[in-house]
């Protein structure tokens, strides 16, 4: 399944210049235009949806990152140095030594 999806995105990437989207730049719209046979109007409207959603999501991601930094600082303030090391290993098991 991953191989199929990767192949689709490579194919879509190659077709970006070939498909007329009247200003659509979001790669999701390119894929949807091809797969769903969207009209130009539909592609334009979906492009706006993706652009607006992306912008709002970026704002929220920044807020989440800031909240997470504050959370980690508060956790660090409670734990001893030894506990912090163990906590990091628990939270990131693939990076343990």
N, CA and C of each residue as an Amber inpcrd file, in Angstrom:
protein
   291
   0.8260000  -1.1920000   0.0000000   0.0000000   0.0000000   0.0000000
   0.8710000   1.2570000   0.0000000   1.9420000   1.2500000   0.8410000
   2.8310000   2.4060000   0.8820000   3.4960000   2.6230000  -0.4730000
   3.8750000   1.5240000  -1.1150000   4.5120000   1.6190000  -2.4270000
   3.5530000   2.2170000  -3.4380000   2.3020000   1.7930000  -3.3830000
   1.2950000   2.3220000  -4.2940000   1.1040000   3.8150000  -4.0720000
   0.9800000   4.2180000  -2.8110000   0.8010000   5.6400000  -2.5120000
   2.0170000   6.4520000  -2.9310000   3.2070000   5.9190000  -2.6840000
   4.4230000   6.6150000  -3.1110000   4.4420000   6.7780000  -4.6210000
   4.0520000   5.7210000  -5.3110000   4.0030000   5.7810000  -6.7690000
   3.0150000   6.8110000  -7.2640000   1.8750000   6.8830000  -6.5980000
   0.8610000   7.8740000  -6.9810000   1.4080000   9.2790000  -6.8090000
   2.0610000   9.5410000  -5.6650000   2.5810000  10.8950000  -5.4300000
   3.6970000  11.2440000  -6.4080000   4.5230000  10.2790000  -6.7680000
   5.5590000  10.5410000  -7.7800000   4.9010000  10.8620000  -9.1120000
   3.9060000  10.0710000  -9.4730000   3.1700000  10.2990000 -10.7110000
   2.5150000  11.6780000 -10.6990000   1.8880000  12.0190000  -9.5820000
   1.2410000  13.3300000  -9.4540000   2.2810000  14.4320000  -9.5780000
   3.4230000  14.2400000  -8.9480000   4.4820000  15.2360000  -9.0420000
   4.9150000  15.4780000 -10.4700000   4.9830000  14.4110000 -11.2600000
   5.3640000  14.5460000 -12.6620000   4.2880000  15.2360000 -13.4880000
   3.0380000  15.1090000 -13.0430000   1.9320000  15.6930000 -13.8010000
   1.5830000  17.1210000 -13.3890000   2.1950000  17.6260000 -12.3360000
   1.8260000  18.9550000 -11.8450000   1.8930000  19.9930000 -12.9570000
   2.9560000  19.9500000 -13.7330000   3.0930000  20.9280000 -14.8110000
   2.1510000  20.6460000 -15.9750000   1.6840000  19.4270000 -16.0950000
   0.8430000  19.0380000 -17.2200000  -0.6350000  19.3150000 -16.9930000
  -1.0510000  19.3960000 -15.7350000  -2.4710000  19.5470000 -15.4200000
  -2.7770000  21.0130000 -15.1650000  -3.7500000  21.5280000 -15.8680000
  -4.1570000  22.9180000 -15.6790000  -5.0690000  23.0190000 -14.4680000
  -4.6290000  23.7960000 -13.4740000  -5.4250000  23.9470000 -12.2560000
  -5.8000000  25.3970000 -11.9950000  -5.5770000  26.2520000 -12.9450000
  -5.9260000  27.6700000 -12.8110000  -5.4190000  28.2380000 -11.4900000
  -4.1240000  28.0680000 -11.2120000  -3.5290000  28.6760000 -10.0320000
  -3.4690000  27.7790000  -8.8130000  -4.0020000  26.5770000  -8.8740000
  -3.9510000  25.6850000  -7.7180000  -2.5190000  25.2260000  -7.5070000
  -2.0500000  25.3280000  -6.2810000  -0.6750000  24.9470000  -5.9920000
  -0.5750000  23.7990000  -5.0020000  -1.6360000  23.4840000  -4.3070000
  -1.5700000  22.4230000  -3.3110000  -1.5050000  21.0610000  -4.0030000
  -0.5070000  20.2390000  -3.6620000  -0.3820000  18.9320000  -4.3160000
  -1.5800000  18.0140000  -4.0760000  -2.2700000  18.2030000  -2.9520000
  -3.4690000  17.3990000  -2.7050000  -4.5280000  17.6790000  -3.7800000
  -4.6280000  18.9310000  -4.1770000  -5.6190000  19.3010000  -5.1890000
  -5.2540000  18.6780000  -6.5290000  -3.9690000  18.6550000  -6.8390000
  -3.5280000  18.0350000  -8.0930000  -3.9450000  16.5670000  -8.1060000
  -3.6690000  15.8730000  -7.0100000  -4.0270000  14.4520000  -6.9280000
  -5.5360000  14.2630000  -7.0140000  -6.2830000  15.0970000  -6.2930000
  -7.7410000  14.9700000  -6.3090000  -8.3190000  15.2990000  -7.6800000
  -7.7270000  16.2830000  -8.3590000  -8.2180000  16.6390000  -9.6930000
  -8.0990000  15.4520000 -10.6360000  -6.9830000  14.7670000 -10.5470000
  -6.7600000  13.6070000 -11.4080000  -7.6690000  12.4480000 -11.0010000
  -7.6770000  12.1330000  -9.7140000  -8.3980000  10.9470000  -9.2440000
  -9.9100000  11.1100000  -9.2740000 -10.3990000  12.3410000  -9.0520000
 -11.8440000  12.5760000  -8.9970000 -12.3850000  13.2590000 -10.2410000
 -11.4860000  13.5710000 -11.1910000 -11.8890000  14.2620000 -12.4130000
 -12.6260000  15.5620000 -12.0780000 -11.9790000  16.3850000 -11.2500000
 -12.5920000  17.6400000 -10.8120000 -12.6320000  18.6570000 -11.9410000
 -13.6460000  19.4970000 -11.9160000 -13.6970000  20.6280000 -12.8450000
 -12.7190000  21.6880000 -12.3460000 -12.4280000  22.6640000 -13.1990000
 -11.5390000  23.7540000 -12.7940000 -12.1030000  24.4940000 -11.5810000
 -13.4120000  24.7330000 -11.5840000 -14.0570000  25.4360000 -10.4760000
 -13.8990000  24.6500000  -9.1720000 -14.1320000  23.3490000  -9.2470000
 -13.9810000  22.5030000  -8.0660000 -12.5350000  22.5200000  -7.5640000
 -11.5850000  22.4390000  -8.4940000 -10.1740000  22.4540000  -8.1180000
  -9.8080000  23.7700000  -7.4450000 -10.3110000  24.8770000  -7.9750000
 -10.0410000  26.1830000  -7.3730000 -10.6170000  26.2710000  -5.9640000
 -11.8540000  25.7980000  -5.7980000 -12.4900000  25.8530000  -4.4840000
 -11.7550000  24.9680000  -3.4740000 -11.3790000  23.7680000  -3.9040000
 -10.6410000  22.8870000  -3.0050000  -9.2710000  23.4580000  -2.6690000
  -8.6440000  24.1050000  -3.6380000  -7.3540000  24.7270000  -3.3720000
  -7.4900000  25.7680000  -2.2670000  -8.5380000  26.5750000  -2.3230000
  -8.7800000  27.5710000  -1.2680000  -8.9640000  26.8950000   0.0880000
  -9.7250000  25.8050000   0.1000000  -9.9470000  25.0680000   1.3530000
  -8.6130000  24.5910000   1.9190000  -7.7770000  23.9880000   1.0710000
  -6.4960000  23.4780000   1.5410000  -5.5760000  24.6060000   1.9990000
  -5.5620000  25.7210000   1.2760000  -4.7180000  26.8510000   1.6670000
  -5.1610000  27.4050000   3.0130000  -6.4620000  27.6490000   3.1720000
  -6.9700000  28.1980000   4.4300000  -6.7390000  27.2300000   5.5900000
  -6.9590000  25.9600000   5.3550000  -6.7550000  24.9630000   6.4010000
  -5.2860000  24.8810000   6.7790000  -4.4090000  24.9090000   5.7810000
  -2.9710000  24.8530000   6.0470000  -2.5390000  26.0310000   6.9030000
  -3.0030000  27.2250000   6.5660000  -2.6280000  28.4100000   7.3300000
  -3.0980000  28.3140000   8.7760000  -4.3360000  27.8830000   8.9800000
  -4.8660000  27.7410000  10.3370000  -4.1250000  26.6470000  11.0990000
  -3.8040000  25.5600000  10.4120000  -3.0900000  24.4530000  11.0510000
  -1.6940000  24.8820000  11.4940000  -1.0270000  25.6930000  10.6840000
   0.3100000  26.1660000  11.0450000   0.2640000  27.0070000  12.3150000
  -0.7480000  27.8490000  12.4420000  -0.9010000  28.6680000  13.6480000
  -1.1010000  27.7620000  14.8580000  -1.9670000  26.7730000  14.7140000
  -2.2340000  25.8520000  15.8240000  -1.0020000  25.0230000  16.1800000
  -0.2420000  24.5790000  15.1670000   0.9770000  23.8130000  15.4410000
   1.9590000  24.6250000  16.2730000   2.1000000  25.9060000  15.9470000
   3.0050000  26.7660000  16.7150000   2.5450000  26.8750000  18.1630000
   1.2430000  26.9990000  18.3700000   0.7090000  27.0680000  19.7320000
   0.9500000  25.7610000  20.4790000   0.7400000  24.6430000  19.7990000
   0.9500000  23.3360000  20.4250000   2.4170000  23.1560000  20.8060000
   3.3230000  23.5760000  19.9440000   4.7540000  23.4790000  20.2390000
   5.0900000  24.2990000  21.4760000   4.5440000  25.4940000  21.5770000
   4.7980000  26.3510000  22.7370000   4.2290000  25.7310000  24.0150000
   3.0340000  25.1980000  23.9420000   2.4270000  24.5300000  25.1020000
   3.2850000  23.3410000  25.5280000   3.7610000  22.5690000  24.5570000
   4.5830000  21.4000000  24.8590000   5.9060000  21.8010000  25.5070000
   6.5170000  22.8840000  25.0490000   7.7620000  23.3700000  25.6580000
   7.5350000  23.7410000  27.1170000   6.4350000  24.4230000  27.3850000
   6.1180000  24.8030000  28.7660000   5.8640000  23.5710000  29.6240000
   5.1680000  22.5880000  29.0600000   4.9090000  21.3410000  29.7850000
   6.2210000  20.6530000  30.1440000   7.1260000  20.5530000  29.1700000
   8.4080000  19.8990000  29.4290000   9.2190000  20.6420000  30.4810000
   9.1730000  21.9680000  30.4570000   9.8910000  22.7550000  31.4640000
   9.3170000  22.4930000  32.8540000   8.0030000  22.3970000  32.9520000
   7.3680000  22.1290000  34.2470000   7.7080000  20.7260000  34.7390000
   7.7320000  19.7670000  33.8300000   8.1020000  18.3980000  34.2090000
   9.5510000  18.3630000  34.6750000  10.4440000  19.0190000  33.9390000
  11.8590000  19.0680000  34.3170000  12.0580000  19.6960000  35.6890000
  11.2370000  20.6680000  36.0320000  11.3560000  21.3370000  37.3270000
  10.9970000  20.4010000  38.4830000  10.1970000  19.3960000  38.2140000
   9.7540000  18.4670000  39.2570000  10.7290000  17.3060000  39.4340000
  11.3320000  16.8420000  38.3580000  12.1500000  15.6310000  38.3870000
  13.5980000  15.9050000  38.7720000  14.2280000  14.8860000  39.3690000
  15.6640000  14.9530000  39.6300000  16.3990000  14.6730000  38.3220000
  17.7140000  14.8720000  38.3220000  18.5120000  14.6340000  37.1120000
  18.3920000  13.1760000  36.6590000  18.4490000  12.2440000  37.6080000
  18.3290000  10.8240000  37.2670000  16.9390000  10.5110000  36.7130000
  15.9190000  11.0820000  37.3350000  14.5470000  10.8640000  36.8690000
  14.3410000  11.4470000  35.4750000  14.9740000  12.5840000  35.2120000
  14.8560000  13.2050000  33.8850000  15.3910000  12.2720000  32.7980000
  16.5410000  11.6400000  33.0750000  17.1150000  10.7070000  32.0990000
  16.1700000   9.5400000  31.8570000  15.6320000   8.9810000  32.9400000
  14.6920000   7.8670000  32.8060000  13.4330000   8.3120000  32.0650000
  12.9710000   9.4960000  32.4010000  11.7670000  10.0300000  31.7520000
  11.9930000  10.1830000  30.2460000  13.1560000  10.7080000  29.8750000
  13.4680000  10.8640000  28.4550000  13.4930000   9.5090000  27.7490000
  14.0400000   8.4930000  28.4130000  14.0640000   7.1460000  27.8250000
  12.6660000   6.5690000  27.6920000  11.8130000   6.8600000  28.6570000
  10.4320000   6.3850000  28.5910000   9.6960000   7.0680000  27.4430000
   9.8880000   8.3660000  27.3040000   9.1710000   9.1370000  26.2910000
   9.7360000   8.9310000  24.8890000  11.0300000   8.6370000  24.7880000
  11.6820000   8.4290000  23.4890000  12.4500000   7.1140000  23.5110000
  11.7760000   5.9860000  23.5760000  12.4780000   4.7060000  23.7390000
  13.4400000   4.3660000  22.6050000  13.2110000   4.8600000  21.4170000
  14.1060000   4.5120000  20.3030000  15.4440000   5.2250000  20.3930000
  15.5480000   6.2390000  21.2640000  16.7920000   6.9850000  21.4010000
  17.5580000   6.5980000  22.6580000  17.2050000   5.5040000  23.2860000
  17.8970000   5.0900000  24.5000000  19.2600000   4.5230000  24.1540000
  20.1750000   4.6500000  25.0990000  21.5410000   4.1560000  24.9020000
  21.7130000   2.8520000  25.6320000
